[in-house]
Amino acid sequence: MSETGPIRIVPLGGVGEIGKNLYVVEYDGRMVVIDCGVTFPTPDQLGVDLVLPDMTYLAENASRIDALILTHGHEDHIGAVPWFLREVGPVPILGTRFTLALVRGKLDEHRLLGDAELIEVAAGDPPRRVGPFEAEFLRVTHSIPDCVAVALHSPAGTVLHTGDFKFDHLPIGGPAARSDVPGLARLGDRGVLVMLGDSTNADVPVSGKRAEEAVGPALASLFATSPGRVIVTTFSSQVDRMQQVVDAAYRDGRVVAVIGRSMVRNVNVARNLGYLKAPDGVIISDKEIDRIPDDELVILTTGSQGEPLSALRRMANHAHPRVTIRAGDTVVYSSRRIPGNELAIDETINRLVAAGARVVTPDDRSDIHASGHAVRDELAWMLQLVRPRFFAPIHGEARHQVAHADLATKLGIPERTLILENGDVMEVTVDGAVISGRVPSGITYVDSYGVADVGEGVVRDRRHMSEDGLVLIVVQVDAHDGTIEGTPDIVTRGFGGAEDDLLIDAIRERVAESIAESSEERVHEIDVLQKQLHDAVASLINRKSRQRPVILPVVVEV
């Protein structure tokens, strides 16, 4: 591909959805990947712990990948990095100090740290050569330290990925955490060919904006008016919010116990790197909880999204080894609901209330949470600062992308706005931007922390079993003539007809008939016998009970 060839942009995750962000930028036959995140399973993705982007396209083009660039340390941007390295091999990973600290712990957990090349970058550094691009990093404010927008400069033009951002003029991290407005304006003056923009809050009006600094006083008032323990749940990477909790607790004469594996890990990382500051003795371990009077204790914990194994969920279920919810507790949800988690969050809240706790959410008090994403006026400002020739709204569901595209159209800034789907290939030159094709995309399921090998078929079977149950048929046949030996065993799990003796007897009779028919036809192959048994029993059960359980026939030759 010559210098006049197009830039190709391929989202493999993060468009039409919240989560699993992964974007490929290609030029001159080389590739740079921006972000590599996960999302969490929906209730119908049974037994799944993580959902990753399909990385088939990356694996097929591993030799062309020059680097992975990370915009910040949230799970939906770094959570899939271990699987990325397994798929494509040791590719240099560029990120800021705090982001790489979180990645380092993740890779160590997966025993991949020794093979990883981690390259620390900082906002404002001189542009760095990354494959065919000069990569420039600009500071942006978000809800986690050390966030950057990424500008990739090439002879064909500049691609700007905004990262997750907002314009908060008084961020908790001070001036060093403030979005680099002059830098973005200079970038716009030099010319940006295409911008990929965070769309999460594109449908939130200006009135919906709330600065992070407003959260601290709100938390302080709740702490001061709560007679017992205060349990605050938020995202484990929300360091600014952690700082607000620590500051409010200190002013109210309380100490903070940190609970939850990811919360403890991230608090330690943030304190070690100087991003979280606390007076001596204010942050304590969960082992010290019992010695602290209730009205002097704040518990900072995970579980704001109702995750089944999170600390708050276990507290609500009376299954946590250190904390049991009781009357007098106040539980504060200092977080937004991620779409898809509503049922799990509501279930947890109901259990907390049933145990006697007072629960306060942003629906009750909007000032206990501030979003880390730009609302419409901030998105408009970003577009006017950068003035891209072409624009693609990313990081949002379809409604967010459309709202962001409509905003860009009203501003009249880009020549063309394209709404992408995962797998689309966007080709851009100075003369135009088009969707020129598609590459393999989709999702990959991870079961526990094993290899990402849980296919859609496995999840579909689990969903099937959850609805109509399982019927296991074990039958012995004579190895010589294929006739049945003994009585078939029928084992059921979750099957609504299990208590119907007449139906179970009918299943046994149908099994015997099917084996007899196969014997007469001299069919002795085990796989054929099992297929015929499956079809015969499935037809019988559906006809008699209108149910469609998973049927597993097992034929044993004797």
Beta strands, then each sheet from edge to edge (+ up, - down):
strand 1: 7-13
strand 2: 22-27
strand 3: 30-34
strand 4: 50-53
strand 5: 65-69
strand 6: 93-95
strand 7: 118-120
strand 8: 128-130
strand 9: 133-139
strand 10: 148-154
strand 11: 157-161
strand 12: 194-198
strand 13: 230-233
strand 14: 255-259
strand 15: 283-284
strand 16: 297-301
strand 17: 330-333
strand 18: 358-360
strand 19: 390-394
strand 20: 416-417
strand 21: 424-429
strand 22: 432-438
strand 23: 443-446
strand 24: 470-477
strand 25: 484-493
strand 26: 550-557
sheet 1: 7+ 6+ 5+ 3+ 2- 1+ 21- 22+
sheet 2: 4+ 23-
sheet 3: 8+ 9- 10+ 11- 12- 19- 20-
sheet 4: 15+ 14+ 16+ 13+ 17+ 18+
sheet 5: 25+ 24- 26-
end
